[in-house]
Amino acid sequence: MAMQASEIESLIRAAFPDATITIEDLRGDGDHYACNVVSSAFVGKTRVQQHQMVYQALGGRMGGELHALALQTSTPKGG
């Protein structure tokens, strides 16, 4: 039960409408992704808090439909 990159992006975009989101399927299997999310919602948050926010946006799909996600988060340049 793999997840499509477009599904991941839609879930993240719903939580972070201003985000720039880049997703790469690392193995071509729809199960191992790298994701970079840049959002002003992360301003003032620690890296751990930023990642928790993204995992929350994914609604518990980590470890189930989404097996592995190498996640990078940051704030927009100058923000």
mmJSON file of the N, C-alpha and C atoms, coordinates in Angstrom:
{"data_MODEL":{"atom_site":{
"group_PDB":["ATOM","ATOM","ATOM","ATOM","ATOM","ATOM","ATOM","ATOM","ATOM","ATOM","ATOM","ATOM","ATOM","ATOM","ATOM","ATOM","ATOM","ATOM","ATOM","ATOM","ATOM","ATOM","ATOM","ATOM","ATOM","ATOM","ATOM","ATOM","ATOM","ATOM","ATOM","ATOM","ATOM","ATOM","ATOM","ATOM","ATOM","ATOM","ATOM","ATOM","ATOM","ATOM","ATOM","ATOM","ATOM","ATOM","ATOM","ATOM","ATOM","ATOM","ATOM","ATOM","ATOM","ATOM","ATOM","ATOM","ATOM","ATOM","ATOM","ATOM","ATOM","ATOM","ATOM","ATOM","ATOM","ATOM","ATOM","ATOM","ATOM","ATOM","ATOM","ATOM","ATOM","ATOM","ATOM","ATOM","ATOM","ATOM","ATOM","ATOM","ATOM","ATOM","ATOM","ATOM","ATOM","ATOM","ATOM","ATOM","ATOM","ATOM","ATOM","ATOM","ATOM","ATOM","ATOM","ATOM","ATOM","ATOM","ATOM","ATOM","ATOM","ATOM","ATOM","ATOM","ATOM","ATOM","ATOM","ATOM","ATOM","ATOM","ATOM","ATOM","ATOM","ATOM","ATOM","ATOM","ATOM","ATOM","ATOM","ATOM","ATOM","ATOM","ATOM","ATOM","ATOM","ATOM","ATOM","ATOM","ATOM","ATOM","ATOM","ATOM","ATOM","ATOM","ATOM","ATOM","ATOM","ATOM","ATOM","ATOM","ATOM","ATOM","ATOM","ATOM","ATOM","ATOM","ATOM","ATOM","ATOM","ATOM","ATOM","ATOM","ATOM","ATOM","ATOM","ATOM","ATOM","ATOM","ATOM","ATOM","ATOM","ATOM","ATOM","ATOM","ATOM","ATOM","ATOM","ATOM","ATOM","ATOM","ATOM","ATOM","ATOM","ATOM","ATOM","ATOM","ATOM","ATOM","ATOM","ATOM","ATOM","ATOM","ATOM","ATOM","ATOM","ATOM","ATOM","ATOM","ATOM","ATOM","ATOM","ATOM","ATOM","ATOM","ATOM","ATOM","ATOM","ATOM","ATOM","ATOM","ATOM","ATOM","ATOM","ATOM","ATOM","ATOM","ATOM","ATOM","ATOM","ATOM","ATOM","ATOM","ATOM","ATOM","ATOM","ATOM","ATOM","ATOM","ATOM","ATOM","ATOM","ATOM","ATOM","ATOM","ATOM","ATOM","ATOM","ATOM","ATOM","ATOM","ATOM","ATOM","ATOM","ATOM","ATOM","ATOM","ATOM"],
"id":[1,2,3,4,5,6,7,8,9,10,11,12,13,14,15,16,17,18,19,20,21,22,23,24,25,26,27,28,29,30,31,32,33,34,35,36,37,38,39,40,41,42,43,44,45,46,47,48,49,50,51,52,53,54,55,56,57,58,59,60,61,62,63,64,65,66,67,68,69,70,71,72,73,74,75,76,77,78,79,80,81,82,83,84,85,86,87,88,89,90,91,92,93,94,95,96,97,98,99,100,101,102,103,104,105,106,107,108,109,110,111,112,113,114,115,116,117,118,119,120,121,122,123,124,125,126,127,128,129,130,131,132,133,134,135,136,137,138,139,140,141,142,143,144,145,146,147,148,149,150,151,152,153,154,155,156,157,158,159,160,161,162,163,164,165,166,167,168,169,170,171,172,173,174,175,176,177,178,179,180,181,182,183,184,185,186,187,188,189,190,191,192,193,194,195,196,197,198,199,200,201,202,203,204,205,206,207,208,209,210,211,212,213,214,215,216,217,218,219,220,221,222,223,224,225,226,227,228,229,230,231,232,233,234,235,236,237],
"type_symbol":["N","C","C","N","C","C","N","C","C","N","C","C","N","C","C","N","C","C","N","C","C","N","C","C","N","C","C","N","C","C","N","C","C","N","C","C","N","C","C","N","C","C","N","C","C","N","C","C","N","C","C","N","C","C","N","C","C","N","C","C","N","C","C","N","C","C","N","C","C","N","C","C","N","C","C","N","C","C","N","C","C","N","C","C","N","C","C","N","C","C","N","C","C","N","C","C","N","C","C","N","C","C","N","C","C","N","C","C","N","C","C","N","C","C","N","C","C","N","C","C","N","C","C","N","C","C","N","C","C","N","C","C","N","C","C","N","C","C","N","C","C","N","C","C","N","C","C","N","C","C","N","C","C","N","C","C","N","C","C","N","C","C","N","C","C","N","C","C","N","C","C","N","C","C","N","C","C","N","C","C","N","C","C","N","C","C","N","C","C","N","C","C","N","C","C","N","C","C","N","C","C","N","C","C","N","C","C","N","C","C","N","C","C","N","C","C","N","C","C","N","C","C","N","C","C","N","C","C","N","C","C","N","C","C","N","C","C"],
"label_atom_id":["N","CA","C","N","CA","C","N","CA","C","N","CA","C","N","CA","C","N","CA","C","N","CA","C","N","CA","C","N","CA","C","N","CA","C","N","CA","C","N","CA","C","N","CA","C","N","CA","C","N","CA","C","N","CA","C","N","CA","C","N","CA","C","N","CA","C","N","CA","C","N","CA","C","N","CA","C","N","CA","C","N","CA","C","N","CA","C","N","CA","C","N","CA","C","N","CA","C","N","CA","C","N","CA","C","N","CA","C","N","CA","C","N","CA","C","N","CA","C","N","CA","C","N","CA","C","N","CA","C","N","CA","C","N","CA","C","N","CA","C","N","CA","C","N","CA","C","N","CA","C","N","CA","C","N","CA","C","N","CA","C","N","CA","C","N","CA","C","N","CA","C","N","CA","C","N","CA","C","N","CA","C","N","CA","C","N","CA","C","N","CA","C","N","CA","C","N","CA","C","N","CA","C","N","CA","C","N","CA","C","N","CA","C","N","CA","C","N","CA","C","N","CA","C","N","CA","C","N","CA","C","N","CA","C","N","CA","C","N","CA","C","N","CA","C","N","CA","C","N","CA","C","N","CA","C","N","CA","C","N","CA","C","N","CA","C","N","CA","C","N","CA","C","N","CA","C"],
"label_alt_id":[null,null,null,null,null,null,null,null,null,null,null,null,null,null,null,null,null,null,null,null,null,null,null,null,null,null,null,null,null,null,null,null,null,null,null,null,null,null,null,null,null,null,null,null,null,null,null,null,null,null,null,null,null,null,null,null,null,null,null,null,null,null,null,null,null,null,null,null,null,null,null,null,null,null,null,null,null,null,null,null,null,null,null,null,null,null,null,null,null,null,null,null,null,null,null,null,null,null,null,null,null,null,null,null,null,null,null,null,null,null,null,null,null,null,null,null,null,null,null,null,null,null,null,null,null,null,null,null,null,null,null,null,null,null,null,null,null,null,null,null,null,null,null,null,null,null,null,null,null,null,null,null,null,null,null,null,null,null,null,null,null,null,null,null,null,null,null,null,null,null,null,null,null,null,null,null,null,null,null,null,null,null,null,null,null,null,null,null,null,null,null,null,null,null,null,null,null,null,null,null,null,null,null,null,null,null,null,null,null,null,null,null,null,null,null,null,null,null,null,null,null,null,null,null,null,null,null,null,null,null,null,null,null,null,null,null,null],
"label_comp_id":["MET","MET","MET","ALA","ALA","ALA","MET","MET","MET","GLN","GLN","GLN","ALA","ALA","ALA","SER","SER","SER","GLU","GLU","GLU","ILE","ILE","ILE","GLU","GLU","GLU","SER","SER","SER","LEU","LEU","LEU","ILE","ILE","ILE","ARG","ARG","ARG","ALA","ALA","ALA","ALA","ALA","ALA","PHE","PHE","PHE","PRO","PRO","PRO","ASP","ASP","ASP","ALA","ALA","ALA","THR","THR","THR","ILE","ILE","ILE","THR","THR","THR","ILE","ILE","ILE","GLU","GLU","GLU","ASP","ASP","ASP","LEU","LEU","LEU","ARG","ARG","ARG","GLY","GLY","GLY","ASP","ASP","ASP","GLY","GLY","GLY","ASP","ASP","ASP","HIS","HIS","HIS","TYR","TYR","TYR","ALA","ALA","ALA","CYS","CYS","CYS","ASN","ASN","ASN","VAL","VAL","VAL","VAL","VAL","VAL","SER","SER","SER","SER","SER","SER","ALA","ALA","ALA","PHE","PHE","PHE","VAL","VAL","VAL","GLY","GLY","GLY","LYS","LYS","LYS","THR","THR","THR","ARG","ARG","ARG","VAL","VAL","VAL","GLN","GLN","GLN","GLN","GLN","GLN","HIS","HIS","HIS","GLN","GLN","GLN","MET","MET","MET","VAL","VAL","VAL","TYR","TYR","TYR","GLN","GLN","GLN","ALA","ALA","ALA","LEU","LEU","LEU","GLY","GLY","GLY","GLY","GLY","GLY","ARG","ARG","ARG","MET","MET","MET","GLY","GLY","GLY","GLY","GLY","GLY","GLU","GLU","GLU","LEU","LEU","LEU","HIS","HIS","HIS","ALA","ALA","ALA","LEU","LEU","LEU","ALA","ALA","ALA","LEU","LEU","LEU","GLN","GLN","GLN","THR","THR","THR","SER","SER","SER","THR","THR","THR","PRO","PRO","PRO","LYS","LYS","LYS","GLY","GLY","GLY","GLY","GLY","GLY"],
"label_asym_id":["A","A","A","A","A","A","A","A","A","A","A","A","A","A","A","A","A","A","A","A","A","A","A","A","A","A","A","A","A","A","A","A","A","A","A","A","A","A","A","A","A","A","A","A","A","A","A","A","A","A","A","A","A","A","A","A","A","A","A","A","A","A","A","A","A","A","A","A","A","A","A","A","A","A","A","A","A","A","A","A","A","A","A","A","A","A","A","A","A","A","A","A","A","A","A","A","A","A","A","A","A","A","A","A","A","A","A","A","A","A","A","A","A","A","A","A","A","A","A","A","A","A","A","A","A","A","A","A","A","A","A","A","A","A","A","A","A","A","A","A","A","A","A","A","A","A","A","A","A","A","A","A","A","A","A","A","A","A","A","A","A","A","A","A","A","A","A","A","A","A","A","A","A","A","A","A","A","A","A","A","A","A","A","A","A","A","A","A","A","A","A","A","A","A","A","A","A","A","A","A","A","A","A","A","A","A","A","A","A","A","A","A","A","A","A","A","A","A","A","A","A","A","A","A","A","A","A","A","A","A","A","A","A","A","A","A","A"],
"label_entity_id":["1","1","1","1","1","1","1","1","1","1","1","1","1","1","1","1","1","1","1","1","1","1","1","1","1","1","1","1","1","1","1","1","1","1","1","1","1","1","1","1","1","1","1","1","1","1","1","1","1","1","1","1","1","1","1","1","1","1","1","1","1","1","1","1","1","1","1","1","1","1","1","1","1","1","1","1","1","1","1","1","1","1","1","1","1","1","1","1","1","1","1","1","1","1","1","1","1","1","1","1","1","1","1","1","1","1","1","1","1","1","1","1","1","1","1","1","1","1","1","1","1","1","1","1","1","1","1","1","1","1","1","1","1","1","1","1","1","1","1","1","1","1","1","1","1","1","1","1","1","1","1","1","1","1","1","1","1","1","1","1","1","1","1","1","1","1","1","1","1","1","1","1","1","1","1","1","1","1","1","1","1","1","1","1","1","1","1","1","1","1","1","1","1","1","1","1","1","1","1","1","1","1","1","1","1","1","1","1","1","1","1","1","1","1","1","1","1","1","1","1","1","1","1","1","1","1","1","1","1","1","1","1","1","1","1","1","1"],
"label_seq_id":[1,1,1,2,2,2,3,3,3,4,4,4,5,5,5,6,6,6,7,7,7,8,8,8,9,9,9,10,10,10,11,11,11,12,12,12,13,13,13,14,14,14,15,15,15,16,16,16,17,17,17,18,18,18,19,19,19,20,20,20,21,21,21,22,22,22,23,23,23,24,24,24,25,25,25,26,26,26,27,27,27,28,28,28,29,29,29,30,30,30,31,31,31,32,32,32,33,33,33,34,34,34,35,35,35,36,36,36,37,37,37,38,38,38,39,39,39,40,40,40,41,41,41,42,42,42,43,43,43,44,44,44,45,45,45,46,46,46,47,47,47,48,48,48,49,49,49,50,50,50,51,51,51,52,52,52,53,53,53,54,54,54,55,55,55,56,56,56,57,57,57,58,58,58,59,59,59,60,60,60,61,61,61,62,62,62,63,63,63,64,64,64,65,65,65,66,66,66,67,67,67,68,68,68,69,69,69,70,70,70,71,71,71,72,72,72,73,73,73,74,74,74,75,75,75,76,76,76,77,77,77,78,78,78,79,79,79],
"pdbx_PDB_ins_code":[null,null,null,null,null,null,null,null,null,null,null,null,null,null,null,null,null,null,null,null,null,null,null,null,null,null,null,null,null,null,null,null,null,null,null,null,null,null,null,null,null,null,null,null,null,null,null,null,null,null,null,null,null,null,null,null,null,null,null,null,null,null,null,null,null,null,null,null,null,null,null,null,null,null,null,null,null,null,null,null,null,null,null,null,null,null,null,null,null,null,null,null,null,null,null,null,null,null,null,null,null,null,null,null,null,null,null,null,null,null,null,null,null,null,null,null,null,null,null,null,null,null,null,null,null,null,null,null,null,null,null,null,null,null,null,null,null,null,null,null,null,null,null,null,null,null,null,null,null,null,null,null,null,null,null,null,null,null,null,null,null,null,null,null,null,null,null,null,null,null,null,null,null,null,null,null,null,null,null,null,null,null,null,null,null,null,null,null,null,null,null,null,null,null,null,null,null,null,null,null,null,null,null,null,null,null,null,null,null,null,null,null,null,null,null,null,null,null,null,null,null,null,null,null,null,null,null,null,null,null,null,null,null,null,null,null,null],
"Cartn_x":[0.824,0.0,0.872,1.539,2.425,1.621,2.277,1.673,2.318,1.524,2.04,2.605,3.631,4.228,3.182,2.245,1.202,0.309,0.081,-0.713,0.026,1.32,2.144,2.126,2.337,2.356,1.003,-0.084,-1.415,-1.654,-1.256,-1.438,-0.603,0.644,1.522,1.019,0.609,0.122,-1.133,-1.983,-3.185,-2.828,-1.75,-1.327,-0.46,0.268,1.203,0.993,-0.068,-0.415,0.682,1.545,2.606,3.871,3.873,5.099,5.596,6.918,7.581,7.937,7.448,7.597,8.284,9.343,10.042,10.037,9.581,9.522,10.221,11.069,11.789,11.537,11.159,10.985,12.373,12.932,14.327,14.599,13.632,13.845,12.942,12.027,11.082,10.0,9.866,8.892,7.673,7.627,6.507,6.466,7.588,7.637,8.74,9.706,10.858,11.045,10.751,10.791,11.754,12.25,12.942,12.045,11.862,10.952,11.605,11.523,12.017,10.826,10.577,9.455,9.99,9.704,10.084,8.801,8.634,7.392,7.645,6.927,7.01,6.391,5.599,5.012,6.083,7.288,8.373,9.187,8.92,9.67,9.516,10.647,10.637,10.495,10.416,10.271,11.624,11.863,13.067,12.893,13.979,13.925,12.993,13.077,12.212,10.744,10.433,9.055,8.578,9.456,9.113,8.76,9.585,9.339,8.045,7.804,6.564,5.349,5.458,4.354,4.06,5.111,4.923,4.339,4.866,4.328,2.854,2.495,1.094,0.245,0.776,0.054,-0.178,0.718,0.588,-0.443,-0.979,-2.113,-1.885,-0.73,-0.486,-0.145,0.157,0.473,1.916,2.766,4.147,4.161,4.952,5.063,3.997,2.984,1.937,2.013,1.173,1.18,2.503,3.129,4.389,5.475,6.315,7.296,8.465,9.045,10.228,10.181,10.49,10.504,11.72,12.683,13.84,13.394,13.197,12.566,13.56,13.474,14.22,13.211,13.344,12.451,13.279,12.737,13.406,12.408,12.842,12.041,12.512,11.682,12.097,13.312,14.135,15.32,14.89,15.574,15.256,14.092,13.549,12.408,12.639],
"Cartn_y":[-1.181,0.0,1.25,1.488,2.638,3.925,5.02,6.343,7.098,7.795,8.589,9.908,10.421,11.7,12.808,12.742,13.773,13.766,12.582,12.489,13.136,12.855,13.43,14.952,15.439,16.877,17.508,16.88,17.417,17.539,16.528,16.553,17.661,17.786,18.825,20.207,20.349,21.642,22.083,21.145,21.489,22.117,21.649,22.169,23.418,23.519,24.62,25.202,25.992,26.493,27.316,27.948,28.781,27.994,26.714,25.917,25.703,25.629,25.112,23.676,22.735,21.316,20.606,19.877,19.066,17.626,16.702,15.295,14.454,13.538,12.636,11.196,10.343,8.917,8.29,7.924,7.494,6.16,5.258,3.926,3.619,4.528,4.264,3.275,3.036,2.045,2.67,4.021,4.677,4.448,4.054,3.694,4.416,4.957,5.616,6.978,8.032,9.379,10.275,11.276,12.402,13.606,14.41,15.548,16.772,17.897,19.163,20.119,20.676,21.593,22.917,23.988,25.332,26.103,26.579,27.266,28.307,29.416,30.441,29.952,28.889,28.321,27.77,27.547,26.986,28.043,29.314,30.384,30.269,30.285,30.206,28.797,27.809,26.411,25.702,24.766,23.942,22.967,22.376,21.399,20.248,19.792,18.692,19.104,20.32,20.801,20.903,21.358,21.457,20.082,19.093,17.732,17.176,17.428,16.965,17.585,18.842,19.511,18.823,18.445,17.767,16.376,15.639,14.303,14.385,15.416,15.6,15.844,16.611,16.884,15.599,14.632,13.367,12.443,12.857,12.16,10.707,10.385,9.022,8.025,8.489,7.563,7.047,7.724,7.259,5.871,5.0,3.649,2.715,3.252,2.437,2.578,3.458,3.719,4.31,5.069,5.729,5.111,4.292,3.521,4.37,5.194,5.961,7.349,8.349,9.723,10.419,10.735,11.532,12.991,13.631,14.935,16.041,17.113,18.341,19.474,20.338,21.484,22.739,23.869,25.14,26.28,27.464,28.667,29.319,30.161,30.866,31.744,31.944,32.798,34.169,34.657,35.973,35.947,34.719,34.673,33.812],
"Cartn_z":[0.0,0.0,0.0,-1.112,-1.227,-1.378,-1.087,-1.18,-2.336,-3.099,-4.203,-3.676,-4.373,-3.995,-3.999,-4.923,-5.007,-3.764,-3.187,-1.957,-0.794,-0.709,0.352,0.229,-0.989,-1.213,-0.852,-1.218,-0.915,0.587,1.33,2.789,3.422,2.973,3.519,3.102,1.851,1.352,2.108,2.496,3.253,4.604,5.212,6.51,6.378,5.266,5.056,3.658,3.478,2.141,1.467,2.268,1.699,1.357,1.65,1.559,0.13,0.05,-1.137,-0.782,-1.573,-1.246,-2.398,-2.073,-3.061,-2.551,-3.383,-2.986,-4.037,-3.566,-4.465,-4.027,-4.965,-4.696,-4.773,-3.623,-3.556,-4.24,-4.251,-4.818,-5.996,-6.29,-7.363,-6.979,-5.671,-5.202,-4.52,-4.444,-3.793,-2.297,-1.727,-0.322,0.444,-0.283,0.332,-0.33,0.416,-0.138,0.622,-0.089,0.529,0.298,1.32,1.23,1.86,1.151,1.657,1.714,2.882,3.074,3.615,2.894,3.319,3.58,4.823,5.181,6.261,6.17,7.208,8.521,8.475,9.695,10.632,10.111,10.914,11.663,11.397,12.047,13.569,14.273,15.729,16.284,15.413,15.85,15.738,16.641,16.533,15.375,14.943,13.854,14.235,15.453,15.909,15.83,16.277,16.207,14.76,13.875,12.457,11.896,12.206,11.716,12.298,13.572,14.193,13.503,13.112,12.413,11.081,10.363,9.081,9.301,10.272,10.551,10.945,11.702,12.078,10.828,9.885,8.635,7.838,8.004,7.284,7.936,9.055,9.664,10.028,10.566,11.032,9.941,8.743,7.658,7.705,8.491,8.622,9.259,8.693,9.221,8.68,8.026,7.417,5.915,5.373,3.935,3.478,4.352,4.035,4.9,4.274,5.022,5.507,4.624,4.997,4.363,5.176,4.701,5.282,4.412,4.817,4.716,5.857,5.917,6.218,5.442,5.704,5.751,6.747,6.862,7.078,6.651,6.871,6.682,7.082,6.872,5.582,4.989,3.783,4.065,3.07,3.221,3.707,4.697,5.242,6.211,6.515,7.43,8.553],
"occupancy":[1.0,1.0,1.0,1.0,1.0,1.0,1.0,1.0,1.0,1.0,1.0,1.0,1.0,1.0,1.0,1.0,1.0,1.0,1.0,1.0,1.0,1.0,1.0,1.0,1.0,1.0,1.0,1.0,1.0,1.0,1.0,1.0,1.0,1.0,1.0,1.0,1.0,1.0,1.0,1.0,1.0,1.0,1.0,1.0,1.0,1.0,1.0,1.0,1.0,1.0,1.0,1.0,1.0,1.0,1.0,1.0,1.0,1.0,1.0,1.0,1.0,1.0,1.0,1.0,1.0,1.0,1.0,1.0,1.0,1.0,1.0,1.0,1.0,1.0,1.0,1.0,1.0,1.0,1.0,1.0,1.0,1.0,1.0,1.0,1.0,1.0,1.0,1.0,1.0,1.0,1.0,1.0,1.0,1.0,1.0,1.0,1.0,1.0,1.0,1.0,1.0,1.0,1.0,1.0,1.0,1.0,1.0,1.0,1.0,1.0,1.0,1.0,1.0,1.0,1.0,1.0,1.0,1.0,1.0,1.0,1.0,1.0,1.0,1.0,1.0,1.0,1.0,1.0,1.0,1.0,1.0,1.0,1.0,1.0,1.0,1.0,1.0,1.0,1.0,1.0,1.0,1.0,1.0,1.0,1.0,1.0,1.0,1.0,1.0,1.0,1.0,1.0,1.0,1.0,1.0,1.0,1.0,1.0,1.0,1.0,1.0,1.0,1.0,1.0,1.0,1.0,1.0,1.0,1.0,1.0,1.0,1.0,1.0,1.0,1.0,1.0,1.0,1.0,1.0,1.0,1.0,1.0,1.0,1.0,1.0,1.0,1.0,1.0,1.0,1.0,1.0,1.0,1.0,1.0,1.0,1.0,1.0,1.0,1.0,1.0,1.0,1.0,1.0,1.0,1.0,1.0,1.0,1.0,1.0,1.0,1.0,1.0,1.0,1.0,1.0,1.0,1.0,1.0,1.0,1.0,1.0,1.0,1.0,1.0,1.0,1.0,1.0,1.0,1.0,1.0,1.0,1.0,1.0,1.0,1.0,1.0,1.0],
"B_iso_or_equiv":[0.0,0.0,0.0,0.0,0.0,0.0,0.0,0.0,0.0,0.0,0.0,0.0,0.0,0.0,0.0,0.0,0.0,0.0,0.0,0.0,0.0,0.0,0.0,0.0,0.0,0.0,0.0,0.0,0.0,0.0,0.0,0.0,0.0,0.0,0.0,0.0,0.0,0.0,0.0,0.0,0.0,0.0,0.0,0.0,0.0,0.0,0.0,0.0,0.0,0.0,0.0,0.0,0.0,0.0,0.0,0.0,0.0,0.0,0.0,0.0,0.0,0.0,0.0,0.0,0.0,0.0,0.0,0.0,0.0,0.0,0.0,0.0,0.0,0.0,0.0,0.0,0.0,0.0,0.0,0.0,0.0,0.0,0.0,0.0,0.0,0.0,0.0,0.0,0.0,0.0,0.0,0.0,0.0,0.0,0.0,0.0,0.0,0.0,0.0,0.0,0.0,0.0,0.0,0.0,0.0,0.0,0.0,0.0,0.0,0.0,0.0,0.0,0.0,0.0,0.0,0.0,0.0,0.0,0.0,0.0,0.0,0.0,0.0,0.0,0.0,0.0,0.0,0.0,0.0,0.0,0.0,0.0,0.0,0.0,0.0,0.0,0.0,0.0,0.0,0.0,0.0,0.0,0.0,0.0,0.0,0.0,0.0,0.0,0.0,0.0,0.0,0.0,0.0,0.0,0.0,0.0,0.0,0.0,0.0,0.0,0.0,0.0,0.0,0.0,0.0,0.0,0.0,0.0,0.0,0.0,0.0,0.0,0.0,0.0,0.0,0.0,0.0,0.0,0.0,0.0,0.0,0.0,0.0,0.0,0.0,0.0,0.0,0.0,0.0,0.0,0.0,0.0,0.0,0.0,0.0,0.0,0.0,0.0,0.0,0.0,0.0,0.0,0.0,0.0,0.0,0.0,0.0,0.0,0.0,0.0,0.0,0.0,0.0,0.0,0.0,0.0,0.0,0.0,0.0,0.0,0.0,0.0,0.0,0.0,0.0,0.0,0.0,0.0,0.0,0.0,0.0,0.0,0.0,0.0,0.0,0.0,0.0],
"pdbx_formal_charge":[null,null,null,null,null,null,null,null,null,null,null,null,null,null,null,null,null,null,null,null,null,null,null,null,null,null,null,null,null,null,null,null,null,null,null,null,null,null,null,null,null,null,null,null,null,null,null,null,null,null,null,null,null,null,null,null,null,null,null,null,null,null,null,null,null,null,null,null,null,null,null,null,null,null,null,null,null,null,null,null,null,null,null,null,null,null,null,null,null,null,null,null,null,null,null,null,null,null,null,null,null,null,null,null,null,null,null,null,null,null,null,null,null,null,null,null,null,null,null,null,null,null,null,null,null,null,null,null,null,null,null,null,null,null,null,null,null,null,null,null,null,null,null,null,null,null,null,null,null,null,null,null,null,null,null,null,null,null,null,null,null,null,null,null,null,null,null,null,null,null,null,null,null,null,null,null,null,null,null,null,null,null,null,null,null,null,null,null,null,null,null,null,null,null,null,null,null,null,null,null,null,null,null,null,null,null,null,null,null,null,null,null,null,null,null,null,null,null,null,null,null,null,null,null,null,null,null,null,null,null,null,null,null,null,null,null,null],
"auth_seq_id":[1,1,1,2,2,2,3,3,3,4,4,4,5,5,5,6,6,6,7,7,7,8,8,8,9,9,9,10,10,10,11,11,11,12,12,12,13,13,13,14,14,14,15,15,15,16,16,16,17,17,17,18,18,18,19,19,19,20,20,20,21,21,21,22,22,22,23,23,23,24,24,24,25,25,25,26,26,26,27,27,27,28,28,28,29,29,29,30,30,30,31,31,31,32,32,32,33,33,33,34,34,34,35,35,35,36,36,36,37,37,37,38,38,38,39,39,39,40,40,40,41,41,41,42,42,42,43,43,43,44,44,44,45,45,45,46,46,46,47,47,47,48,48,48,49,49,49,50,50,50,51,51,51,52,52,52,53,53,53,54,54,54,55,55,55,56,56,56,57,57,57,58,58,58,59,59,59,60,60,60,61,61,61,62,62,62,63,63,63,64,64,64,65,65,65,66,66,66,67,67,67,68,68,68,69,69,69,70,70,70,71,71,71,72,72,72,73,73,73,74,74,74,75,75,75,76,76,76,77,77,77,78,78,78,79,79,79],
"auth_comp_id":["MET","MET","MET","ALA","ALA","ALA","MET","MET","MET","GLN","GLN","GLN","ALA","ALA","ALA","SER","SER","SER","GLU","GLU","GLU","ILE","ILE","ILE","GLU","GLU","GLU","SER","SER","SER","LEU","LEU","LEU","ILE","ILE","ILE","ARG","ARG","ARG","ALA","ALA","ALA","ALA","ALA","ALA","PHE","PHE","PHE","PRO","PRO","PRO","ASP","ASP","ASP","ALA","ALA","ALA","THR","THR","THR","ILE","ILE","ILE","THR","THR","THR","ILE","ILE","ILE","GLU","GLU","GLU","ASP","ASP","ASP","LEU","LEU","LEU","ARG","ARG","ARG","GLY","GLY","GLY","ASP","ASP","ASP","GLY","GLY","GLY","ASP","ASP","ASP","HIS","HIS","HIS","TYR","TYR","TYR","ALA","ALA","ALA","CYS","CYS","CYS","ASN","ASN","ASN","VAL","VAL","VAL","VAL","VAL","VAL","SER","SER","SER","SER","SER","SER","ALA","ALA","ALA","PHE","PHE","PHE","VAL","VAL","VAL","GLY","GLY","GLY","LYS","LYS","LYS","THR","THR","THR","ARG","ARG","ARG","VAL","VAL","VAL","GLN","GLN","GLN","GLN","GLN","GLN","HIS","HIS","HIS","GLN","GLN","GLN","MET","MET","MET","VAL","VAL","VAL","TYR","TYR","TYR","GLN","GLN","GLN","ALA","ALA","ALA","LEU","LEU","LEU","GLY","GLY","GLY","GLY","GLY","GLY","ARG","ARG","ARG","MET","MET","MET","GLY","GLY","GLY","GLY","GLY","GLY","GLU","GLU","GLU","LEU","LEU","LEU","HIS","HIS","HIS","ALA","ALA","ALA","LEU","LEU","LEU","ALA","ALA","ALA","LEU","LEU","LEU","GLN","GLN","GLN","THR","THR","THR","SER","SER","SER","THR","THR","THR","PRO","PRO","PRO","LYS","LYS","LYS","GLY","GLY","GLY","GLY","GLY","GLY"],
"auth_asym_id":["A","A","A","A","A","A","A","A","A","A","A","A","A","A","A","A","A","A","A","A","A","A","A","A","A","A","A","A","A","A","A","A","A","A","A","A","A","A","A","A","A","A","A","A","A","A","A","A","A","A","A","A","A","A","A","A","A","A","A","A","A","A","A","A","A","A","A","A","A","A","A","A","A","A","A","A","A","A","A","A","A","A","A","A","A","A","A","A","A","A","A","A","A","A","A","A","A","A","A","A","A","A","A","A","A","A","A","A","A","A","A","A","A","A","A","A","A","A","A","A","A","A","A","A","A","A","A","A","A","A","A","A","A","A","A","A","A","A","A","A","A","A","A","A","A","A","A","A","A","A","A","A","A","A","A","A","A","A","A","A","A","A","A","A","A","A","A","A","A","A","A","A","A","A","A","A","A","A","A","A","A","A","A","A","A","A","A","A","A","A","A","A","A","A","A","A","A","A","A","A","A","A","A","A","A","A","A","A","A","A","A","A","A","A","A","A","A","A","A","A","A","A","A","A","A","A","A","A","A","A","A","A","A","A","A","A","A"],
"auth_atom_id":["N","CA","C","N","CA","C","N","CA","C","N","CA","C","N","CA","C","N","CA","C","N","CA","C","N","CA","C","N","CA","C","N","CA","C","N","CA","C","N","CA","C","N","CA","C","N","CA","C","N","CA","C","N","CA","C","N","CA","C","N","CA","C","N","CA","C","N","CA","C","N","CA","C","N","CA","C","N","CA","C","N","CA","C","N","CA","C","N","CA","C","N","CA","C","N","CA","C","N","CA","C","N","CA","C","N","CA","C","N","CA","C","N","CA","C","N","CA","C","N","CA","C","N","CA","C","N","CA","C","N","CA","C","N","CA","C","N","CA","C","N","CA","C","N","CA","C","N","CA","C","N","CA","C","N","CA","C","N","CA","C","N","CA","C","N","CA","C","N","CA","C","N","CA","C","N","CA","C","N","CA","C","N","CA","C","N","CA","C","N","CA","C","N","CA","C","N","CA","C","N","CA","C","N","CA","C","N","CA","C","N","CA","C","N","CA","C","N","CA","C","N","CA","C","N","CA","C","N","CA","C","N","CA","C","N","CA","C","N","CA","C","N","CA","C","N","CA","C","N","CA","C","N","CA","C","N","CA","C","N","CA","C","N","CA","C","N","CA","C","N","CA","C","N","CA","C"],
"pdbx_PDB_model_num":[1,1,1,1,1,1,1,1,1,1,1,1,1,1,1,1,1,1,1,1,1,1,1,1,1,1,1,1,1,1,1,1,1,1,1,1,1,1,1,1,1,1,1,1,1,1,1,1,1,1,1,1,1,1,1,1,1,1,1,1,1,1,1,1,1,1,1,1,1,1,1,1,1,1,1,1,1,1,1,1,1,1,1,1,1,1,1,1,1,1,1,1,1,1,1,1,1,1,1,1,1,1,1,1,1,1,1,1,1,1,1,1,1,1,1,1,1,1,1,1,1,1,1,1,1,1,1,1,1,1,1,1,1,1,1,1,1,1,1,1,1,1,1,1,1,1,1,1,1,1,1,1,1,1,1,1,1,1,1,1,1,1,1,1,1,1,1,1,1,1,1,1,1,1,1,1,1,1,1,1,1,1,1,1,1,1,1,1,1,1,1,1,1,1,1,1,1,1,1,1,1,1,1,1,1,1,1,1,1,1,1,1,1,1,1,1,1,1,1,1,1,1,1,1,1,1,1,1,1,1,1,1,1,1,1,1,1]
}}}
